Amino acid sequence: MPAVPGRDRQNSKISIVTWLDPEGIADFEALHSRANDARATALAFDLLMVSGHDLRRRPYVERKAALRKLLRVVRGIQYVEHAEGHGDKLFEAACKLGLEGIVSKKLDAPYRSGKSKAWIKVKNPNAPAATHGTF
């Protein structure tokens, strides 16, 4: 993971999602080969801890704001914007691109691990399985 100034590496957690192909499309199959490491692009969509401060009880929208601020000083991780409304159209576009699907989250909800009513994952039935990691 890229170094983040002024923080303890073991006390920060950024949710990372995937790697992109040269056209900017998620390439989940490439994750299984170390040969693709040079073209990896990490995407961050949530921040759970920073500098030992637990952000999981904060609303998602506040965690996203903290993530955006953090990534201004971090190289090698791209911030993932969120979209509000029109989930059906967003899902349709994701499927056309061959993406795994979309995740819808309540902006005012705290982070909860596991299944929750605060978020829902809608999978593209034609996409390969994704690999996700948390660093």
MOJO-V702955 format. One record per pair of residues at least 6 apart in sequence whose ideal C-beta (glycine too) atoms are under 8 Angstrom apart, sorted by the first residue. I is the first residue (numbers start at 1). J is the second residue. D is the distance in Angstrom with one decimal. If there is no record, write none. Layout:
i = {I	I}
j = {J	J}
d = {D	D}
This chain:
i = {1	1	1	1	2	2	2	2	3	3	4	4	4	4	4	5	6	7	7	7	8	8	11	11	11	11	12	12	12	12	13	13	13	13	13	14	14	14	14	14	14	14	14	14	15	15	15	15	15	15	15	16	16	16	16	16	16	16	16	17	17	17	17	17	17	17	17	18	18	18	18	18	18	18	18	19	19	19	19	19	19	19	19	19	19	20	20	20	20	20	21	21	21	22	25	25	25	26	26	26	26	27	28	28	28	28	28	28	29	30	30	30	31	32	41	42	42	42	43	43	43	43	44	44	44	44	44	44	45	45	45	45	46	46	46	46	46	47	47	47	47	47	47	48	48	48	48	48	48	49	49	50	50	55	55	55	55	56	56	56	57	57	58	58	58	59	59	59	59	60	60	60	60	60	60	60	60	61	61	63	64	67	68	71	71	71	82	82	83	84	87	87	87	90	91	91	91	91	94	94	94	94	95	95	95	95	98	98	98	99	99	100	100	100	100	100	100	101	101	101	101	101	102	102	103	103	103	103	104	104	104	105	105	106	106	109	109	109	110	112}
j = {9	14	77	135	74	75	76	77	9	74	12	50	70	73	74	73	51	50	51	52	51	52	49	50	51	52	49	50	51	52	47	48	49	134	135	44	46	47	48	67	70	77	134	135	44	45	46	47	48	132	134	42	43	44	77	132	133	134	135	26	42	43	44	45	80	130	132	26	27	28	31	43	130	131	132	26	27	28	30	31	36	39	40	41	42	26	27	39	41	43	27	30	39	39	97	98	99	98	99	100	130	36	100	127	128	129	130	131	128	36	39	40	131	131	78	76	77	78	77	78	79	80	67	71	77	78	79	80	64	67	80	82	60	63	64	67	111	55	63	64	66	67	70	54	55	56	63	111	134	55	56	66	70	62	63	66	111	110	111	112	110	111	66	110	111	107	108	109	110	105	106	107	108	109	110	111	118	107	108	111	82	79	79	77	78	79	105	107	90	107	102	104	122	102	101	102	122	124	100	101	102	124	101	124	126	127	124	126	127	124	127	123	124	127	128	129	130	121	122	123	124	127	121	122	119	120	121	122	119	120	122	118	119	118	119	116	118	119	118	118}
d = {7.1	7.6	7.9	4.5	5.2	5.3	4.1	6.2	7.8	7.8	6.4	7.9	6.6	6.8	5.3	5.6	6.7	6.2	4.3	7.9	6.6	6.1	6.1	8.0	6.3	3.8	5.3	5.1	6.5	7.8	7.5	4.2	4.5	5.7	7.0	4.9	7.5	5.6	7.5	6.9	7.6	6.9	7.4	5.8	6.4	5.6	4.0	7.3	6.7	7.7	5.6	5.0	6.7	5.9	7.2	7.1	5.2	6.6	5.6	7.9	7.9	4.7	7.6	6.0	7.0	7.5	5.8	4.6	7.6	6.6	7.3	6.1	6.1	7.4	7.3	7.3	5.9	8.0	5.6	5.9	6.8	7.4	4.5	5.8	7.5	6.2	6.5	7.9	4.4	7.7	4.1	7.0	7.8	7.1	5.8	6.5	7.3	7.9	5.5	6.8	7.1	7.6	7.0	7.9	5.0	6.7	4.9	6.2	6.2	4.0	7.7	8.0	4.6	7.8	6.3	6.4	4.7	7.0	7.4	5.2	8.0	5.0	5.9	6.4	5.0	7.0	6.0	6.3	7.8	7.8	4.1	7.5	7.2	5.7	7.2	6.7	7.0	5.8	5.0	7.6	5.2	3.9	6.4	7.5	5.9	5.5	7.3	5.9	7.5	6.1	7.6	6.4	6.1	7.5	5.1	6.2	7.4	6.1	4.0	7.9	4.8	7.7	7.7	6.5	8.0	6.5	4.7	6.4	6.5	5.2	6.8	5.4	7.2	5.6	7.7	7.3	7.9	4.3	6.8	6.9	6.4	6.5	5.5	5.8	7.7	4.9	7.7	7.9	5.7	7.5	6.8	5.6	7.7	5.7	6.9	5.1	5.5	7.8	7.8	6.1	5.3	6.3	7.7	4.6	7.0	7.5	7.5	7.5	5.9	6.2	6.1	6.4	5.9	4.6	7.5	7.3	4.4	6.3	5.0	4.1	4.6	6.8	7.6	5.4	6.0	7.2	5.0	7.7	6.4	5.1	7.1	6.5	4.3	4.8	7.0	7.6	3.5	7.2	7.6	6.1}
